[in-house]
Amino acid sequence: MSDTFLMKYKIEPQYLTHYAGVEEQRRQKVLIPKGQVRFGVNHDTGNAGSTAQNNVDFYERTAKGNYPAAHIFVDDKHIIECVPMLTAAPEKACHVLYNVKTDNAMFGEDANDGAIGVELCFGDGIDFEEAYKRYVWVQAYAAWKLNFPPTAFAGHFQLDPARKTDPVNALKRYGKTYDQLRKDIVLEYHACLNKNYGKEEEDMYEPLKYEKWQWAMLLTVMTDSNKKGQIDSIWVAKVKEEKLTPADLLFLNTILDARIDRKVSV
């Protein structure tokens, strides 16, 4: 991990109250072991016009009797951390349902136990471009701070497709796509480390330029790994659709050995 990351914005800690002896509450105050935050989840609030402070205030008012929580809310003026992750020892937050298993399939971990959840605020009274800049930056910073790849993010809509549309819900209102968000996070990551990011890196997020026979060979390998429980079917599907990217392959290579050792599929 590089020593220097450009701190463009301030992250404001406003931790939710933890109530001793109360089982159901937003801030569980359960620490995530060092090095166990492996990815991030992109969210939006789904509540147009509500600011970061509005959302944190609501969480605080309803802290008892509710489980759902995110770590960070971002608008055009503030980045507020209400469950510790970047400004103190990381804690778990319930921002994805436990009974959906796409997070386990993609990353080998439940999002609540091993991912940062970041919420984008949008709507009337919020300068979306300024909010988006902060949203991209804080997630790039999270990848650096927590030492996971800047490609290791998933949208809530990907993890819980039957119920959720965020952050696509907010992005599409302003002419942005989820693929662009992923690229922007990586671009910001490299820019804040003073590293060049050009055509070669852009190509990392385009489908592999394979011939048909190469796709067929890769499909055979992926299918075999899937049958052995090493690779989840989500990756086989991407190969069948010829949508697997170099970044996907790099991510798989980064985590596959660890997952196989733990006998967890990716």
C-alpha positions, -999 to 999 in steps of 0.1 A, spaced: 0 0 0 14 34 -10 22 59 17 4 88 1 -32 91 -11 -45 125 -20 -70 136 7 -93 158 -14 -122 158 11 -128 155 48 -145 124 61 -167 135 91 -172 109 119 -207 110 134 -210 76 149 -244 63 157 -252 56 194 -246 21 205 -270 9 232 -255 -17 256 -277 -48 260 -299 -39 230 -299 -67 205 -316 -50 175 -299 -17 167 -282 -1 137 -247 1 152 -238 -34 165 -203 -23 175 -189 -56 162 -154 -52 149 -142 -66 115 -109 -84 120 -79 -66 105 -75 -73 68 -109 -88 64 -126 -60 46 -123 -74 10 -147 -53 -11 -172 -24 -12 -208 -21 -20 -222 9 -40 -256 21 -27 -278 51 -32 -303 62 -6 -334 58 -28 -348 89 -11 -344 118 -35 -336 152 -19 -324 138 14 -289 149 24 -261 130 41 -270 147 74 -307 140 69 -299 103 65 -275 101 95 -300 120 117 -327 95 107 -305 66 115 -297 81 149 -334 87 157 -342 51 148 -310 35 161 -329 11 184 -352 -15 169 -336 -15 134 -307 -34 119 -301 -18 85 -272 6 83 -245 19 60 -210 31 69 -210 63 49 -234 88 34 -222 112 7 -238 144 -7 -224 175 -25 -210 190 8 -203 162 32 -189 127 36 -203 114 69 -193 81 85 -219 69 109 -205 34 114 -167 33 118 -148 20 88 -123 46 76 -120 69 106 -117 42 133 -114 4 136 -138 -11 110 -172 -23 123 -199 -44 107 -230 -28 93 -261 -45 79 -263 -30 44 -271 -62 24 -295 -90 33 -277 -120 47 -299 -145 29 -288 -133 -6 -257 -152 -16 -244 -132 -46 -218 -115 -24 -205 -149 -12 -204 -160 -49 -185 -130 -60 -162 -123 -31 -164 -153 -8 -178 -133 21 -211 -117 33 -211 -80 26 -221 -72 62 -190 -91 75 -164 -80 50 -175 -49 29 -179 -12 33 -213 2 23 -214 37 9 -246 56 1 -250 83 -25 -274 111 -18 -291 128 -48 -322 148 -59 -334 184 -55 -311 207 -36 -281 184 -41 -254 193 -67 -251 158 -82 -217 163 -99 -202 174 -66 -218 145 -48 -206 121 -74 -170 134 -71 -171 127 -34 -188 94 -38 -162 82 -63 -133 96 -42 -143 81 -9 -147 46 -24 -113 49 -41 -99 60 -8 -116 30 9 -99 6 -15 -65 21 -7 -71 25 31 -85 -10 35 -61 -26 10 -84 -42 -15 -84 -38 -53 -102 -7 -66 -120 -31 -89 -135 -50 -60 -169 -32 -58 -204 -44 -65 -236 -25 -68 -264 -33 -44 -285 -41 -75 -261 -69 -84 -261 -85 -49 -299 -83 -44 -314 -80 -79 -349 -91 -69 -353 -61 -46 -327 -34 -53 -318 -10 -81 -292 11 -64 -270 29 -73 -283 26 -109 -315 43 -96 -296 75 -89 -269 73 -116 -294 70 -145 -312 102 -135 -280 121 -144 -270 102 -175 -244 80 -158 -240 42 -160 -228 17 -134 -199 7 -157 -188 43 -157 -189 45 -119 -166 14 -117 -141 30 -141 -142 63 -124 -134 47 -90 -103 30 -105 -93 62 -123 -96 82 -91 -76 56 -72 -47 59 -96 -50 97 -99 -48 101 -61 -17 79 -60 -1 100 -88 -2 71 -111 -8 73 -148 -41 58 -161 -45 56 -198 -57 35 -227 -42 3 -214 -60 6 -181 -93 16 -198 -91 -17 -218 -90 -36 -185 -128 -30 -183 -137 -39 -218 -146 -76 -227 -116 -97 -236 -107 -96 -273 -107 -133 -277 -113 -154 -308 -142 -179 -306 -119 -208 -299 -103 -189 -271 -137 -182 -255 -145 -219 -259 -113 -230 -242 -119 -205 -213 -154 -218 -210 -142 -253 -206 -118 -243 -179 -143 -222 -160 -170 -249 -163 -146 -275 -149 -137 -252 -120 -173 -245 -113 -181 -282 -111 -152 -285 -86 -168 -258 -64 -139 -234 -71 -156 -209 -93 -192 -197 -90 -216 -199 -120 -217 -161 -122 -182 -162 -138 -192 -190 -162 -221 -169 -173 -199 -140 -181 -177 -162 -202 -207 -177 -221 -218 -141 -229 -183 -132 -238 -184 -103 -213 -155 -113 -190 -129 -85 -188 -92 -85 -180 -100 -68 -147 -123 -98 -139 -95 -122 -146 -71 -102 -125 -95 -101 -96 -101 -139 -99 -64 -146 -99 -59 -123 -69 -84 -141 -47 -88 -176 -61 -59 -192 -42 -72 -179 -9 -107 -191 -17 -95 -226 -27 -75 -228 5 -106 -219 25 -128 -241 3 -150 -212 -6 -162 -206 -41 -157 -172 -59 
